[in-house]
């Protein structure tokens, strides 16, 4: 029996992510797209290219995102073989969200479940992805149902808590845990956007699962703020590291720092460079041991949990 809203009973899943340049030649057009069509200055382009060079030339994000797509497809096939088709739609690289929607329409789909590879809802991030998908789908006669947040998805919390506990066991006794996510312009937060609250919800759930009962053991910080004149949400992780090292009270000066970048679900530039290179160097400068929890990437338990959410919506 054919389901309402689909051509043949099948449902499309549009898995959306930020995107990344796959080759060195793609860095400039990628950066231009992020800047809404304004090419970067030679200095800015050289700086970004140097960051990719530090990772070996490019980011592994493209491969990671494709692996997440494949893992989600596998999980959905276990639930209902042949019912769901997972396609990628990217924000700043091909295939763009709009192109992916057009392709799904051409394949005969009439219903899409939109899922963003970001746990925390913000109108500036997850909201934009879903808005783009719906704007592309409406004139083609497609319906888009969106999953807006999975900040406290139990499998995600457990994945993070398990690795955090294991890493913490290898760190000095006086170790501070910082939960981080990508900063956003303060003006977005001033509108009442739920993004900071969602990050706090994830951090609180993970801390409770690990048994970090005291606020002094963990905190929230922000990272990778855009280089624009307007203020961005803080405190920035680099400033937090400096402040912890400068604390007058010896008990507040940690010997170790364990970062859990719960705002990111793939290894990519903002994790591998901003944390593993830049933040680690800042901690080392202060004599603070540094470590980071794993990203979800294509963990089968988390992908299976996201598949269940797709089924509930679809």
Backbone torsions as a table, in degrees:
resi	resn	phi	psi	omega
1	UNK	NA	134.2	-177.5
2	UNK	-82.1	134.5	178.5
3	UNK	-76.4	147.5	177.0
4	UNK	-62.5	136.3	176.1
5	UNK	90.8	-2.6	176.8
6	UNK	-126.7	154.3	-176.6
7	UNK	-74.2	-35.0	-174.5
8	UNK	-137.4	22.2	-179.6
9	UNK	88.3	-5.2	-179.9
10	UNK	-93.4	152.2	-178.5
11	UNK	-121.8	135.1	177.4
12	UNK	-87.5	142.3	173.1
13	UNK	-117.1	117.5	178.8
14	UNK	-97.1	104.4	-179.8
15	UNK	-89.8	115.3	-171.3
16	UNK	-110.8	141.2	-178.2
17	UNK	-149.7	173.6	-172.2
18	UNK	-70.7	-40.3	-175.5
19	UNK	90.0	163.0	-178.0
20	UNK	-158.0	155.4	172.7
21	UNK	-67.4	137.0	-179.7
22	UNK	-91.0	-22.5	179.2
23	UNK	-135.6	168.2	178.9
24	UNK	-61.9	-36.0	-179.1
25	UNK	-66.6	-20.8	-178.9
26	UNK	-87.5	-6.7	-175.3
27	UNK	-64.0	-47.0	-177.5
28	UNK	-64.6	-49.1	177.8
29	UNK	-63.0	-32.8	176.0
30	UNK	-63.3	-47.9	179.8
31	UNK	-64.3	-37.4	177.8
32	UNK	-63.8	-39.9	178.3
33	UNK	-64.5	-42.5	177.0
34	UNK	-59.1	-36.1	-177.8
35	UNK	-89.2	21.4	175.7
36	UNK	56.0	44.3	174.5
37	UNK	90.6	-1.4	179.0
38	UNK	-94.7	115.6	-179.6
39	UNK	-60.9	144.5	177.9
40	UNK	-71.3	157.8	173.4
41	UNK	-68.5	157.1	177.4
42	UNK	-55.4	-36.9	-179.2
43	UNK	-66.6	-44.1	-179.6
44	UNK	-66.2	-39.6	178.8
45	UNK	-64.9	-41.6	179.6
46	UNK	-64.0	-37.8	-179.7
47	UNK	-67.6	-44.0	178.9
48	UNK	-65.2	-41.6	179.1
49	UNK	-61.3	-38.6	178.6
50	UNK	-63.4	-34.7	177.7
51	UNK	-66.4	-42.4	176.6
52	UNK	-65.5	-38.3	178.2
53	UNK	-59.1	-36.3	179.7
54	UNK	-65.4	-20.2	178.2
55	UNK	-98.9	5.4	-179.4
56	UNK	104.0	7.6	175.5
57	UNK	119.2	-38.6	177.3
58	UNK	-144.6	170.9	176.9
59	UNK	-88.9	149.3	175.7
60	UNK	-80.5	5.8	-172.4
61	UNK	-59.0	-41.4	-178.0
62	UNK	-58.5	-47.0	179.7
63	UNK	-66.3	-38.5	179.2
64	UNK	-63.7	-43.4	-179.0
65	UNK	-65.0	-40.9	177.9
66	UNK	-64.9	-37.1	177.3
67	UNK	-66.2	-36.5	176.8
68	UNK	-65.7	-40.8	175.7
69	UNK	-58.5	-47.5	-178.2
70	UNK	-64.3	-39.3	-179.7
71	UNK	-67.9	-38.2	177.3
72	UNK	-66.6	-40.7	177.0
73	UNK	-60.7	-44.4	179.1
74	UNK	-60.4	-44.3	-179.6
75	UNK	-64.1	-40.3	179.1
76	UNK	-68.9	-36.6	177.9
77	UNK	-63.7	-31.8	177.8
78	UNK	-67.8	-32.1	-179.4
79	UNK	-79.5	-45.9	-177.0
80	UNK	-152.2	89.5	-176.1
81	UNK	-56.2	124.4	175.6
82	UNK	83.5	-5.4	-176.6
83	UNK	-83.2	-31.9	-174.5
84	UNK	-116.1	142.2	176.2
85	UNK	-125.3	119.1	-176.6
86	UNK	-96.4	127.1	177.3
87	UNK	-125.9	149.9	178.6
88	UNK	-92.6	139.6	170.5
89	UNK	-134.5	122.9	-172.4
90	UNK	-109.7	155.0	-177.3
91	UNK	-81.6	-43.3	-172.7
92	UNK	-124.8	12.5	179.0
93	UNK	-146.8	168.9	179.2
94	UNK	-86.1	142.1	1.2
95	UNK	-80.7	127.8	177.6
96	UNK	-65.5	161.7	179.4
97	UNK	-53.8	-46.4	-176.7
98	UNK	-63.8	-40.8	179.0
99	UNK	-66.1	-38.3	179.6
100	UNK	-65.5	-41.2	178.0
101	UNK	-63.0	-44.0	179.3
102	UNK	-61.1	-39.9	179.1
103	UNK	-65.9	-40.5	178.8
104	UNK	-64.9	-38.7	176.8
105	UNK	-63.3	-41.8	179.8
106	UNK	-65.1	-26.1	178.9
107	UNK	-83.4	-3.3	175.4
108	UNK	98.0	3.6	178.4
109	UNK	-73.6	146.8	177.9
110	UNK	-123.8	-5.5	177.8
111	UNK	-136.7	135.5	179.3
112	UNK	-125.7	135.5	167.6
113	UNK	-102.0	118.2	-179.5
114	UNK	-92.3	127.2	179.1
115	UNK	-132.3	124.6	-178.5
116	UNK	-100.5	138.0	178.5
117	UNK	-80.6	61.1	176.0
118	UNK	-154.8	125.8	-173.4
119	UNK	-74.0	-26.5	-167.8
120	UNK	-107.4	128.0	-177.9
121	UNK	-76.5	135.0	165.1
122	UNK	-143.9	143.7	174.5
123	UNK	-60.7	-24.9	-177.1
124	UNK	-81.2	-19.3	-177.4
125	UNK	-120.1	-85.4	-178.3
126	UNK	-56.8	-41.8	179.5
127	UNK	-59.6	-40.1	179.2
128	UNK	-65.5	-41.7	178.2
129	UNK	-58.7	-49.8	-177.5
130	UNK	-65.9	-37.4	177.7
131	UNK	-63.0	-41.9	178.9
132	UNK	-64.2	-40.9	179.3
133	UNK	-63.9	-44.0	-178.4
134	UNK	-68.4	-38.4	179.1
135	UNK	-64.3	-37.0	178.5
136	UNK	-74.9	-32.1	-174.2
137	UNK	-80.1	-35.3	-172.2
138	UNK	-56.4	-50.9	-179.3
139	UNK	-67.4	-14.1	179.5
140	UNK	-97.0	0.8	177.6
141	UNK	78.8	22.0	178.6
142	UNK	-100.0	144.5	174.8
143	UNK	-99.0	137.1	179.0
144	UNK	-120.7	119.8	172.1
145	UNK	-105.0	132.5	-174.0
146	UNK	-113.3	144.7	169.5
147	UNK	-96.7	111.6	-169.7
148	UNK	-86.3	-29.5	-175.9
149	UNK	-154.7	143.0	169.2
150	UNK	-137.5	40.5	-175.1
151	UNK	-61.5	-33.5	-178.5
152	UNK	-118.8	25.8	174.3
153	UNK	-54.8	122.0	-174.7
154	UNK	-53.0	-39.4	-179.6
155	UNK	-66.2	-37.1	177.4
156	UNK	-66.8	-45.6	178.6
157	UNK	-61.7	-44.5	-178.3
158	UNK	-66.5	-41.6	177.3
159	UNK	-56.1	-48.8	-177.8
160	UNK	-67.4	-43.5	-177.9
161	UNK	-63.7	-40.6	-178.9
162	UNK	-62.5	-46.4	-179.5
163	UNK	-70.9	-37.0	179.2
164	UNK	-62.0	-44.9	179.6
165	UNK	-61.9	-40.9	179.6
166	UNK	-65.6	-42.9	179.3
167	UNK	-67.7	-40.5	-178.0
168	UNK	-61.4	-33.0	-179.8
169	UNK	-66.2	-18.9	-179.7
170	UNK	-97.9	-3.6	-174.7
171	UNK	-96.5	164.4	175.3
172	UNK	-57.4	155.8	-176.8
173	UNK	-58.3	-41.2	-179.5
174	UNK	-92.0	76.4	-179.4
175	UNK	-114.9	134.6	176.8
176	UNK	-96.4	136.7	176.2
177	UNK	-103.0	128.5	176.1
178	UNK	-117.7	125.0	173.2
179	UNK	-95.9	128.1	-174.1
180	UNK	-126.0	158.1	172.4
181	UNK	-150.8	167.8	179.8
182	UNK	-66.0	131.8	176.6
183	UNK	-67.2	158.7	175.2
184	UNK	-130.6	158.1	175.5
185	UNK	-56.6	137.1	-177.0
186	UNK	-58.5	-30.5	-178.9
187	UNK	-62.0	-31.2	177.2
188	UNK	-66.3	-44.4	-178.8
189	UNK	-66.6	-34.9	-177.9
190	UNK	-65.7	-15.8	177.5
191	UNK	-82.5	-2.1	-177.2
192	UNK	93.8	16.3	179.0
193	UNK	-57.0	137.5	-174.5
194	UNK	-80.5	0.9	-173.0
195	UNK	-52.1	-51.5	-180.0
196	UNK	-61.8	-38.9	179.3
197	UNK	-64.0	-36.0	180.0
198	UNK	-68.4	-39.2	176.4
199	UNK	-63.9	-42.9	177.5
200	UNK	-60.8	-36.6	179.0
201	UNK	-63.7	-43.7	176.6
202	UNK	-62.1	-48.9	-178.0
203	UNK	-60.1	-43.3	-179.3
204	UNK	-63.9	-42.0	-179.6
205	UNK	-66.1	-42.9	179.7
206	UNK	-67.2	-44.4	179.6
207	UNK	-60.0	-40.1	179.1
208	UNK	-66.2	-40.1	-179.8
209	UNK	-65.6	-32.6	-179.5
210	UNK	-84.7	-24.3	-177.0
211	UNK	94.4	23.5	175.1
212	UNK	-83.5	79.1	-171.1
213	UNK	-77.1	-20.6	-174.9
214	UNK	-101.4	134.6	179.9
215	UNK	-57.3	-30.4	-178.3
216	UNK	-65.8	-17.9	-179.3
217	UNK	-82.8	-21.3	-176.5
218	UNK	-147.7	161.0	178.8
219	UNK	-158.5	173.9	177.8
220	UNK	-109.7	139.0	174.3
221	UNK	-137.7	166.8	-178.1
222	UNK	-121.0	159.1	-174.7
223	UNK	-148.5	167.0	169.8
224	UNK	59.7	35.6	179.0
225	UNK	-61.1	147.4	177.6
226	UNK	-68.6	154.2	-178.7
227	UNK	-94.2	74.4	178.3
228	UNK	-126.3	160.4	-176.8
229	UNK	-66.1	-26.4	-176.2
230	UNK	-72.6	155.2	178.9
231	UNK	-70.7	145.4	177.5
232	UNK	-116.1	157.3	-177.9
233	UNK	-60.0	133.5	-179.9
234	UNK	-136.4	-179.2	12.2
235	UNK	-80.4	146.2	176.6
236	UNK	-73.1	145.0	-175.4
237	UNK	-59.0	-37.0	-179.5
238	UNK	-65.9	-37.6	177.0
239	UNK	-68.6	-37.6	177.9
240	UNK	-62.0	-42.8	178.7
241	UNK	-60.5	-45.1	178.7
242	UNK	-61.7	-43.0	-178.1
243	UNK	-66.6	-40.6	178.3
244	UNK	-63.7	-40.1	-179.7
245	UNK	-68.2	-28.1	-176.8
246	UNK	-93.1	1.7	-176.7
247	UNK	-58.5	130.6	-179.6
248	UNK	-69.8	-36.2	178.2
249	UNK	-76.3	117.2	-174.8
250	UNK	-58.2	-33.4	-179.0
251	UNK	-66.6	-22.1	-178.7
252	UNK	-91.0	-3.9	178.8
253	UNK	-94.0	106.4	-175.8
254	UNK	-75.1	152.2	171.7
255	UNK	-89.4	-19.2	179.6
256	UNK	-138.8	154.7	177.5
257	UNK	-134.0	121.4	178.4
258	UNK	-114.4	116.4	-177.4
259	UNK	-100.0	132.1	174.8
260	UNK	-118.6	103.2	-174.0
261	UNK	-84.7	68.4	-172.8
262	UNK	-70.9	-10.8	176.1
263	UNK	-78.2	-10.0	-177.4
264	UNK	-120.4	140.9	-178.9
265	UNK	-117.4	9.5	177.1
266	UNK	-140.9	148.9	170.3
267	UNK	-70.2	123.0	-179.7
268	UNK	-160.2	-170.5	-170.1
269	UNK	-55.7	-45.6	-175.4
270	UNK	-68.6	-17.2	175.9
271	UNK	-98.5	-52.3	-173.0
272	UNK	-71.9	-29.1	177.6
273	UNK	-101.6	-57.0	-173.3
274	UNK	-61.0	-32.8	179.7
275	UNK	-100.5	-58.9	-171.7
276	UNK	-67.4	-23.3	178.7
277	UNK	-107.9	-59.9	-172.2
278	UNK	-70.6	-53.5	-178.9
279	UNK	-67.4	-37.5	178.2
280	UNK	-62.5	-39.8	178.5
281	UNK	-66.3	-39.1	178.9
282	UNK	-64.7	-41.7	177.7
283	UNK	-64.1	-42.8	180.0
284	UNK	-62.1	-35.7	178.8
285	UNK	-59.8	-30.6	-179.8
286	UNK	-96.6	5.6	-179.8
287	UNK	73.3	27.9	-179.1
288	UNK	-106.0	126.6	175.9
289	UNK	-65.1	141.9	-173.2
290	UNK	-129.8	139.3	173.4
291	UNK	-151.7	164.5	-178.9
292	UNK	-138.5	143.0	175.2
293	UNK	-75.6	160.5	-179.0
294	UNK	-70.1	152.0	169.0
295	UNK	-83.6	157.2	-179.0
296	UNK	-60.4	-44.6	-172.7
297	UNK	48.0	-125.5	-177.1
298	UNK	-107.6	36.4	178.4
299	UNK	-51.1	125.1	-173.6
300	UNK	-64.3	-33.2	-179.3
301	UNK	-68.7	-42.3	178.4
302	UNK	-68.7	-42.0	178.6
303	UNK	-63.4	-36.3	176.9
304	UNK	-65.7	-38.1	177.8
305	UNK	-65.8	-40.2	177.0
306	UNK	-67.4	-35.0	175.4
307	UNK	-61.2	-41.4	178.0
308	UNK	-62.1	-37.0	177.4
309	UNK	-66.6	-38.6	176.0
310	UNK	-60.0	-45.8	-179.6
311	UNK	-61.2	-40.8	179.8
312	UNK	-61.9	-38.1	-179.0
313	UNK	-81.2	-39.4	-172.8
314	UNK	-78.8	NA	NA
